[in-house]
Amino acid sequence: MQSSKVIAILRSLNKHEMRKLGEMLHSPYFRFKKEALRLFEFLEKKHPRFQGLDKSKLKEVLFGKTAGDEKSLRYAMSELTKAAEHFLVLKEFESGEEEKNHLLLKAYLRKNLLKYAPSLIERNRQLLERSPLRDDKHFFLSFLTEKDHYEYVASGRNVAVHKNLKHIILDLDTFYMINKLKLSAEMINLSEAWAVEYDPVMLNEILHHLKNSKNIDTPAVRIYYEIVKMLTATPSEPHYFHLKDLLKTHGSLFPREELNDMYIFARNFCAQKINSGDTGYLSEVFELYQMLLQDEVLIVNGYLSQWDYKNIAAVALRVEAFDWARDFIMRYKEKIRIEDRENAFSFNLANYYYYRKEYEKTMSLIQNVVFTDTYYNLDCKVLLLKSYFELEEIQALHSLIDSFYMYLKRNKAISEFQRSSYLNFLRIVRKLIRLKPGDEKKRAAILLELDRSHPIANVSWLKKKLNPA
């Protein structure tokens, strides 16, 4: 029951939505089966956790003392699932007035209610003009609106039927190019990461066309053009900086989720540069995160992801913006979901103290982290290991390495890539501990082994300890 589709859908609804779903089920217009209604009334009392669900109790509620069979219960659950899915569709439908007007116009044309069409078309034009967004959806809705106007005029055999064809085609071209560039960028990323074959049909032609086209002046087209060029052109750096400027200037034209995706392309580019040895791009990542915070792009339903919280703090610390990092950790603590808050806060503050070389405070704070998550467990172990190393607590360090090693071997939740990465890290740390001052031959041998080890976690820290100058 807990893993069933209907429970998953109901769990996703808030109290208001559950009440509205109940009203829909009771409506005589929809005529849902009575078993679906009884099942909903029972499950509504269990919302949102749905604990203690018992099939025999459910069957008794639905079918009385006759207690229907498994097939009857599955039928009732299927009926409620259909109702819940219908409710979700209606919710989506209600969220877009332009789409509703488009469908209403179609109905007017079919019912020969032509005199009501012009005001509806003008209404949609005004809605689109007032909207602050200029994403692909905007151009698609504009295309639909102008096409609706074309069909309305054509239905009256008006000689002016051709007048808005240019507008229709321009909106369609813009919608197509935005999506062609966006999906091509995602496919280029995918093909590089997973060696997936990609035949960029018409992509080069579109890129060439945009060099001398007014379409490039459309912010969404220009942004995705720069993303594709950033991923494919040599040199790629100018396209990255053009992209960053465009995001600063035009970020408000896009929904928060899409804008975040655009920033992810930029951050991934910086990460590749950093991984190739150009650590100057760390400051670029830091600036990108500051831009995201300023525009509240990362705040979803009032919350900041604990992982974004961790990544932002880590980047700030790596560029030695210590005061900024501490202020961020303190100020955004309340933006973390309450179930993740204390862990995230304790870890990031511990990391701050590590960078400030206050290692005792780091170790004290790590004790407050509850290891409910594999990533926190790994990160805390590494942070504790580094603190022991800096304090030269060799016995504690050896003990931690041994327990860390066993954790990596036994934990099934850790991927093989992660396991290899951390095992290689521990192997180098063991050799680092045994390295005697002045033994340049041994140090060079460890450095060579480090360069040949792949994958390996915390490689920059290891290199710094082997090359302290």
C-alpha positions in Angstrom: 0.0 0.0 0.0 2.7 2.5 1.0 4.4 2.1 -2.4 1.2 2.3 -4.4 0.7 5.1 -7.0 -2.4 6.5 -5.4 -0.6 6.9 -2.0 2.3 8.6 -3.7 0.0 11.1 -5.4 -2.1 11.8 -2.3 1.1 12.2 -0.2 2.2 14.9 -2.6 -0.9 17.0 -2.0 -1.2 19.6 0.8 -4.3 20.0 3.0 -6.0 22.5 0.7 -5.5 20.3 -2.3 -6.8 17.2 -0.5 -10.0 19.2 0.4 -10.4 20.2 -3.3 -9.9 16.6 -4.4 -12.6 15.6 -2.0 -15.0 18.2 -3.4 -14.3 16.9 -6.9 -15.0 13.3 -5.9 -18.3 14.4 -4.4 -19.3 16.4 -7.5 -22.1 14.8 -9.5 -20.6 16.1 -12.7 -17.6 13.7 -12.6 -19.5 10.6 -11.4 -16.6 8.7 -9.8 -17.4 5.3 -8.4 -18.6 5.2 -4.8 -15.7 2.8 -3.9 -13.2 5.5 -4.9 -15.0 8.1 -2.7 -15.1 5.7 0.3 -11.5 4.9 -0.2 -10.6 8.6 -0.3 -12.6 9.4 2.8 -10.6 6.7 4.7 -7.2 7.7 3.4 -7.9 11.4 4.0 -7.8 10.7 7.7 -4.3 9.1 7.3 -2.9 12.1 5.3 0.0 12.9 4.9 2.0 10.0 6.5 -0.5 7.2 5.8 0.8 5.1 8.7 -0.9 1.9 9.8 -2.6 1.1 6.5 -4.1 -2.4 6.7 -5.6 -4.1 3.7 -8.2 -6.1 5.7 -9.4 -2.8 7.4 -9.5 -1.1 4.0 -11.6 -3.9 2.5 -14.0 -3.8 5.4 -14.4 0.0 5.0 -15.1 -0.4 1.3 -17.2 -3.5 1.2 -18.6 -3.9 4.7 -18.5 -7.3 6.5 -18.4 -9.1 3.2 -14.8 -7.8 2.9 -14.3 -7.9 -0.8 -11.4 -9.7 -2.4 -8.0 -8.3 -3.5 -9.3 -7.7 -7.0 -12.1 -5.4 -5.7 -9.6 -3.5 -3.6 -7.3 -3.0 -6.6 -10.2 -1.8 -8.7 -11.1 0.8 -6.0 -7.5 2.0 -5.8 -7.4 2.2 -9.6 -10.5 4.4 -9.6 -9.1 6.7 -7.0 -5.8 6.9 -8.9 -7.7 8.0 -12.0 -9.6 10.6 -10.0 -6.4 11.9 -8.4 -4.7 12.1 -11.8 -7.7 14.0 -13.2 -7.4 16.4 -10.3 -3.7 17.0 -11.1 -4.5 17.7 -14.7 -7.2 20.2 -13.7 -4.7 21.9 -11.3 -2.3 22.4 -14.2 -5.0 23.6 -16.5 -6.1 26.2 -14.0 -2.6 27.6 -13.7 -2.4 28.9 -17.3 -5.0 31.5 -18.4 -3.6 31.8 -21.9 -3.9 28.0 -22.5 -7.6 28.2 -21.3 -8.3 31.1 -23.6 -6.8 29.2 -26.5 -9.0 26.1 -25.9 -12.1 28.4 -25.4 -11.4 30.0 -28.7 -11.2 26.6 -30.4 -14.7 25.9 -28.9 -16.0 29.2 -30.1 -14.9 28.5 -33.6 -16.4 25.0 -33.6 -19.7 26.3 -32.2 -19.7 29.2 -34.7 -19.6 31.8 -31.8 -17.3 34.0 -33.9 -18.3 37.3 -32.4 -16.7 36.4 -29.1 -13.3 35.5 -30.6 -11.7 39.0 -31.0 -11.9 40.0 -27.4 -10.5 36.6 -26.3 -7.5 37.0 -28.7 -6.9 40.5 -27.5 -7.1 39.3 -23.9 -4.4 36.8 -24.6 -2.2 39.4 -26.3 -2.4 41.6 -23.2 -1.6 38.8 -20.9 1.5 37.9 -22.9 2.6 41.5 -23.1 2.2 42.0 -19.3 4.0 38.8 -18.4 7.6 39.5 -17.2 8.8 36.1 -18.7 10.3 35.7 -22.1 11.1 32.0 -22.1 10.2 29.4 -24.7 6.7 29.0 -23.3 6.0 32.7 -23.9 6.9 32.4 -27.6 4.8 29.2 -27.9 1.8 30.9 -26.4 2.3 33.9 -28.6 2.5 31.6 -31.6 -0.8 29.9 -30.5 -2.5 33.3 -30.0 -1.5 34.6 -33.4 -2.4 31.3 -35.0 -5.8 31.5 -33.3 -6.3 35.0 -34.8 -5.3 33.7 -38.2 -7.8 30.9 -38.0 -10.5 33.2 -36.8 -10.0 35.7 -39.6 -9.7 32.8 -42.2 -13.0 31.4 -40.9 -14.7 34.6 -42.1 -12.9 34.5 -45.5 -11.4 37.9 -44.7 -8.9 39.2 -47.4 -6.6 40.3 -44.5 -6.0 36.7 -43.5 -2.3 36.9 -44.4 -1.4 40.0 -42.2 -0.2 38.2 -39.1 1.4 35.2 -40.8 4.8 36.8 -40.4 4.3 37.1 -36.6 3.2 33.5 -36.4 6.2 32.2 -38.2 8.6 34.4 -36.2 7.2 33.2 -32.9 7.4 29.6 -34.1 11.0 30.0 -35.3 11.9 31.6 -31.9 10.3 28.8 -29.9 12.0 26.2 -32.1 15.5 27.8 -31.9 15.3 28.2 -28.1 14.4 24.5 -27.7 16.8 23.3 -30.4 19.7 25.1 -28.7 18.7 24.2 -25.2 18.2 20.5 -25.9 21.4 20.4 -28.0 23.4 21.8 -25.1 22.0 19.1 -22.8 22.8 16.5 -25.4 26.3 17.7 -25.8 26.8 17.4 -22.0 25.3 14.0 -22.0 27.4 12.8 -24.9 30.6 13.9 -23.2 29.7 12.4 -19.8 28.3 9.0 -21.1 29.9 8.7 -24.6 26.4 8.8 -26.1 26.4 9.4 -29.9 24.8 12.6 -30.9 24.2 13.8 -34.5 23.6 17.5 -34.3 21.1 17.8 -37.2 20.8 21.4 -38.3 22.6 22.7 -35.3 25.6 24.2 -37.2 23.2 25.7 -39.7 21.2 27.4 -36.9 24.4 28.7 -35.2 25.6 30.1 -38.6 22.2 31.6 -39.2 22.1 33.3 -35.8 25.4 35.2 -36.4 23.6 37.5 -38.8 20.0 37.2 -37.7 17.8 39.5 -35.5 16.7 36.3 -33.7 20.0 36.5 -31.7 18.7 39.7 -30.1 16.0 37.6 -28.3 17.6 37.0 -24.8 16.6 33.3 -24.5 18.0 32.5 -28.0 21.2 34.4 -27.2 21.7 32.7 -23.9 21.4 29.2 -25.3 23.5 30.2 -28.3 26.3 31.2 -25.9 25.8 28.0 -23.9 26.2 25.8 -27.0 29.2 27.8 -28.2 30.7 27.6 -24.7 30.5 23.8 -24.9 31.8 23.5 -28.5 33.9 26.4 -29.5 37.6 27.0 -29.2 38.4 29.2 -27.4 35.3 28.7 -25.2 36.1 31.3 -22.4 34.6 34.4 -24.3 31.3 32.6 -24.6 31.3 31.8 -20.8 31.8 35.5 -20.0 29.2 36.5 -22.5 26.8 34.0 -20.9 27.5 35.4 -17.4 26.8 38.9 -18.5 23.5 37.8 -20.2 22.4 36.1 -17.0 23.1 39.2 -15.0 21.1 41.4 -17.4 18.2 39.1 -18.4 17.8 36.6 -15.6 14.5 38.1 -14.6 13.0 37.0 -17.9 13.0 33.3 -17.0 11.3 31.1 -14.5 13.4 30.3 -11.5 13.9 26.6 -12.4 15.1 27.4 -16.0 17.4 30.2 -14.8 19.0 27.8 -12.3 19.6 25.3 -15.2 21.3 28.1 -17.2 23.6 28.8 -14.2 24.3 25.0 -13.9 25.8 25.1 -17.4 28.0 28.0 -16.4 29.0 26.3 -13.1 29.8 23.0 -14.9 32.1 24.9 -17.3 33.9 26.5 -14.3 34.2 23.1 -12.7 35.9 21.6 -15.8 38.3 24.5 -15.8 39.1 24.0 -12.1 39.6 20.2 -12.6 42.0 20.9 -15.5 44.1 23.0 -13.1 42.8 26.6 -13.6 41.9 27.3 -10.0 41.2 31.0 -10.9 37.7 29.8 -11.9 36.9 29.2 -8.3 36.2 32.9 -7.9 33.9 32.6 -10.9 31.9 29.9 -9.2 31.7 32.1 -6.1 30.4 35.0 -8.1 27.8 32.8 -9.9 26.6 31.7 -6.5 26.4 35.3 -5.3 24.3 36.1 -8.3 22.0 33.2 -7.6 21.5 34.2 -4.0 20.9 37.8 -4.9 18.1 36.8 -7.2 16.8 34.1 -4.8 17.0 31.6 -7.6 18.0 28.8 -5.3 15.2 29.4 -2.8 12.4 26.9 -3.6 9.2 27.1 -1.6 11.0 29.2 0.9 13.9 26.8 1.4 17.5 26.5 0.3 18.7 23.0 -0.4 21.2 21.7 2.2 23.5 20.7 -0.7 23.5 24.2 -2.2 24.1 25.5 1.3 27.1 23.2 1.7 28.5 23.9 -1.8 28.2 27.7 -1.5 29.9 27.7 1.9 32.7 25.5 0.6 33.4 27.7 -2.4 33.5 30.8 -0.3 36.0 29.2 2.0 38.1 28.0 -0.8 38.4 31.5 -2.1 39.2 32.7 1.4 36.1 34.9 1.7 35.9 33.9 5.4 33.8 36.7 6.8 31.3 36.2 3.9 31.2 32.5 4.4 30.5 32.8 8.2 27.8 35.4 7.6 26.2 33.1 4.9 26.3 30.0 7.2 24.6 32.0 10.0 22.1 33.9 7.8 20.9 31.0 5.7 20.6 28.5 8.5 16.9 29.2 8.9 16.4 28.7 5.2 17.3 25.0 5.5 14.4 22.5 6.0 14.1 21.8 9.7 14.8 18.1 9.4 18.2 18.9 7.7 19.0 22.1 9.5 21.2 21.2 12.5 23.3 18.7 10.5 23.9 21.2 7.7 24.7 24.0 10.0 27.1 22.0 12.3 29.0 20.6 9.3 29.4 23.9 7.5 30.4 25.8 10.6 32.9 23.0 11.4 34.3 23.4 7.9 34.6 27.1 8.4 36.6 26.6 11.6 38.8 24.1 9.8 39.7 26.8 7.2 40.3 29.2 10.0 42.7 26.6 11.5 40.6 26.3 14.7 40.8 22.5 14.6 39.5 21.8 18.1 36.3 23.7 17.2 36.0 21.7 14.0 36.2 18.4 15.9 33.7 19.6 18.5 31.1 20.6 16.0 31.5 17.3 14.0 30.3 15.5 17.0 26.9 17.3 16.6 26.4 15.8 13.1 24.1 12.8 13.0 25.2 10.5 10.3 21.8 9.9 8.6 23.3 10.6 5.2 26.3 8.9 3.5 27.7 12.1 2.0 27.7 13.8 5.4 29.4 10.8 6.9 32.1 10.8 4.3 32.7 14.5 4.5 32.8 14.5 8.3 35.3 11.7 8.4 37.5 13.6 5.9 37.2 16.8 7.9 38.1 15.0 11.1 41.0 13.3 9.5 42.4 16.6 8.2 42.0 18.1 11.7 43.9 15.2 13.3 46.6 15.6 10.7 47.0 19.3 11.3 47.1 18.7 15.1 49.6 15.9 14.6 47.4 13.5 16.6 48.9 10.5 14.9 47.4 7.8 17.1 43.9 9.2 16.6 44.6 9.6 12.9 45.6 5.9 12.5 42.5 4.8 14.4 40.3 7.0 12.2 41.9 5.7 9.0 41.2 2.1 10.1 37.6 2.8 10.9 37.1 4.8 7.7 38.6 1.9 5.7 36.1 -0.5 7.2 33.2 1.9 6.7 34.1 2.1 3.0 34.4 -1.7 2.6 31.1 -2.5 4.4 28.8 0.4 3.3 26.6 -0.8 0.4 25.2 2.7 -0.3 28.6 4.0 -1.5 29.2 3.8 -5.2 32.2 1.9 -6.5 33.6 5.2 -7.9 33.3 6.8 -4.4 34.7 3.8 -2.7 37.8 3.7 -5.0 38.2 7.5 -4.6 38.3 7.4 -0.8 40.3 4.2 -0.5 43.0 5.8 -2.7 42.9 8.9 -0.6 43.4 6.9 2.6 46.3 5.0 1.0 48.1 8.2 0.2 47.4 9.7 3.7 49.0 6.6 5.3 52.2 7.2 3.3 52.0 10.9 4.0 52.0 10.2 7.8 55.1 8.0 7.5 57.0 10.5 5.3 60.0 11.8 7.2 61.1 15.5 6.8 63.8 15.9 4.2 63.1 12.6 2.4 62.8 14.1 -1.0 63.0 10.8 -2.8 60.1 9.3 -0.9 58.1 12.5 -1.3 58.7 12.5 -5.1 57.6 8.8 -5.2 54.3 9.6 -3.4 53.6 12.6 -5.7 54.1 10.3 -8.7 51.8 7.7 -7.2 49.3 10.5 -6.5 49.4 11.6 -10.1 48.8 8.1 -11.3 46.0 7.3 -8.9 42.5 7.7 -10.3 40.0 8.4 -8.9 41.2 10.0 -5.7 39.3 12.3 -3.3 40.8 15.5 -1.9 43.6 15.5 -4.4 44.3 19.2 -4.0 44.7 18.9 -0.2 47.1 15.9 -0.7 49.2 17.9 -3.2 49.3 20.9 -0.8 50.6 18.7 2.0 53.2 17.1 -0.2 54.2 20.6 -1.6 53.8 22.8 1.5 55.7 25.7 -0.2 
